[in-house]
């Protein structure tokens, strides 16, 4: 009887462990999942390592990109300019609308510092400085952005500036197109490291220090897994985000646009459809 009791006890322990692990891997109950309605007008969540789509909603629908535009800006700058190159702010850059780091005409920065400014703080003036340094003018840089988007396979993307601020002429992307752009951007170690910063301090060549705080609030949440990326918001675009989360050794990319509950949408999609515990 004692031997049978010991065997039964071991089996019971194994069953309890299996149930516990299974419970961890399913962050939402089916009832909770059914109750939640994604607020995003368009979204995508895909495992880019295995090329498996976990979730899609209007993935080819055109949406305003807002500041997710800066992912393409950063990608092009990383492809065109050395990180240690010194660049100079123009009057046009200094007159950009917020969010900004308040560059002054003639003020000089390293490219790496301005990349942190656009990826952490989403500085619109820094985007223009970089665009002008890479192409001579922001408009020439925009032409490069649209050409690069086509090269990456984007069929429904049109940029009109380097920062995503509203323009008279329509600018747009889609969740799928932004997935393609972001997938290329995170191949660059600098980009991947920059979007992980909660805070960053940069310095102009004259010694002015600027403290940056990430707009990605998920970095400050007490979640088990971090989601790194680039935010966006305008009145017409509403809240947007494109970023990635690790699933084991795999990279999973999420893009959401037109959200009224951005962080809840992301948590639900990643947890429920991706099976990633947050």
N, C-alpha and C positions, 0 to 999 in steps of 0.2 A: 504493500500500500504506500509506503514512504517513497518508493521509486516512482510509482505512478503519479503521486502527488507532485514530486519534483519536476517530472516531465510536463505535467499539466501547467505548473507554475511558469515554466520556461516558455511554453507555447502562449500562455496568457500575456506574458511580458512582450513577446514579439508582436502579438496582435495589437497591443496598446501602442507600441512604437510605430507600427505601420499606419494606424489610424491617426496618430499625432502628426506624422509626416504628411499624410494625405490632406489633413486639415490645413497645414501650413501652405500647401501648394495651391489651395483654392481660396483666395482672399475674399471673394464675394459669394454669398449663397445664391442659388438660382433665383430665389424670390427677390433679393436685393438687386440682382442684375437686371431682372425684368422690370423692376420699378424705376430704374434710372434711365433717363432719356438724354442722349448726348445733345448738347446745345449747339455744337459746332455745325455750321452750314455745310462744311466739307472737311474731310479728314482722311488720313491714311496711317496705318501702322504695319510695318513690314520688317521681317527679318532679312536684312540686306546680306548677311553672310550666307544663309541658305536659300535666299531669294524666295521667301514664303510670305504671302500677305496674310496678316492676322485679322485686319479690319479695314474696311473701306466705306466711305460715304461720299458720294459725288466726287470721286478722286480726279476726274478730268474736267470738273466745273471751274470756270474762271473766277478767281477771287482777288481782291486787292491784297498785295503782299505786305503792305506796311513795312515795318523794320526788319522783317525776315529777308528783305532785299539785301541787307548788309552781309548776308552769307555769301552771295555772289560777289559783292564788293570785296570782301576779305579774300575770297578764293582768287580773284583776278590779281589783287595786289600781291598776294603770296607768289603768284606765278610770274609777276612782272618786276617786282622791286626787291632789292636786298633788305633784310630786316634792319640793318644798321644804317641805312641811307638816311641822310638828313633832308627833310622836306620843309617847305615854307608855306605858311598860311596866307591866302589871298584875302582881299577885301570881301569878295563874294562869299568865301567860306565863313568869314567872320560874321556875315549877316544872316546866316542860316537860322531857321526857327529851332526852338528847343525840341527835344533834349539836346544839350550841347555842353562842351567843356569850356566854352567862351574863349576861343582862340582870338588872338589879335592879329591884324594884318602885319605880316613880316615875322611873326613868331615862328620859331623853328622847333621841330620835333623829330625824333627817330620814328621810322615807319613802324617799328614794333610797338612803340608807345601808343600811336594812333590806332593801331589794330586792336589793342586792348580797349581803347576808348570806345570803339564802335561795337565790339563784341561783349563787353561787360556793361558799359553804361549806355550804349546805343546812341553815341554822340553824332548828331547830324552834321555838325561843322567838320568833325574829324573825317567823316566820309568824303566830303567835298575836297578837303586837302589831299587826301590819298588819291582820289580820282584824278585831280588835276596833275598830281605828281606822276601818275602812271601813264596818262594819255595826253597831257597838255591842256585839256579842258574837260569839264564834267560831261559835256555832250559827246565828245569823242570817246570818253570812257563808257558811256551808256551804249554806244554802238558796239563796243567790245563786249559788254555784258550780254547783249542780245545775241551776238555771234557765238559767244561761248555757250550760252544756253542751248542754242541749236545744235552745237557740237556734242553736247551732253545728251541729246535726244529729247529736249523740251520742245513740245509742239504747240503749247498754249501759254507761252510766257512772253511778256513784253514789258521791259523796264523803261522808265522815263527819267529816272535820276538815280543817284548812287545811294540814297538813304531811305527811300520808300515814303517820303512825305507826299501828301496829295498833290496832284498836278491837274492842269486843265484837260489834258489829253489822257485818256484811260490807260492805266498800267495794270497788269494782271499776271497771275500765275495760277497754278493748280496744285493741289496736294501732291499729286504724282510728280509733277515737274520739280517742285521744291524738294521732294525726296531725292530726286536725281542730283540736284545741285548740292544738297547737304552731304550726300554720300561721297561726292567728289571732294568736298571741302575737308571732311574729317580724315582724308588721307594725309593731310599735312599735320605733322606733330604740333606745330605752333598753334594752329587753329584748335585742335583737340584739347590742348592744355589751357588755352585762353578761356574757353567757355566753361571751364571748371572753377574759375575764380569767383569766390563770393565777394572779395574785395581786392583791389589792386591800386597801387599808387604809381603814377607816372610823373615824369619830370620833363619840362621843356628845356631847350638848350640854354635858356637864360636862367634856369634854376627854379622856375615856378613849379610847385608840386600840386598835383591834382589827385584827389582821392576818388576812386571809382567804386560804386557798389552795384552788384549785379541786379538786373531787372528780373532775373529768373528766380522767383520766390521759392521754387521747389528746392533750391539749394539750401534753404534755411528751414525746410520742413524736417520733422523727425521721421523720415522714411527709411526703410531698410535698404532700398536701392536708389541711387541718385539718377536723375534725368538731367542731362546737360544739353544746352542748346541756346537758341536765339529767340527772344520774344519780339512781339510787334503789336502796335495798337494805333489806330486812328479812329475817328468817329465813324467813318464809313466802313472801315475794315473790321471794326470791333477788335477783340483780343485774338491774337495769333501766336503760334509757337511752332518751331521745328527743332528737333533735337534727337538725342539717342539715349538708350539705356542698354546696359549689358544683360544678356541672358546666357549665363555660363560664359563660353568663349565667343558667343555670337553678338554682333552689333544689330540692334533693332532700332529703326528710325520711325519717329512719329511726327506728323505734321497736322496741325489743327488750325482752322480759319473760321472767322465769324462767330467766335464763342462769346457767350454771356456767362459761362461758368468754366473758364479755361482750365484751371487746375483740377477741378472735379472731373471734367471730361477726360483729361489726360490720365488721371489715376484710374478711372473706370476702364478706359480702353486698354491700358497697359496691363492692369490686373486681371480683368475679366477675359479679354480676348487673347492676351499674350501669356497669361498664366504666370506673370511675374509679381511676386509678393512685394507690396509697398508698405 
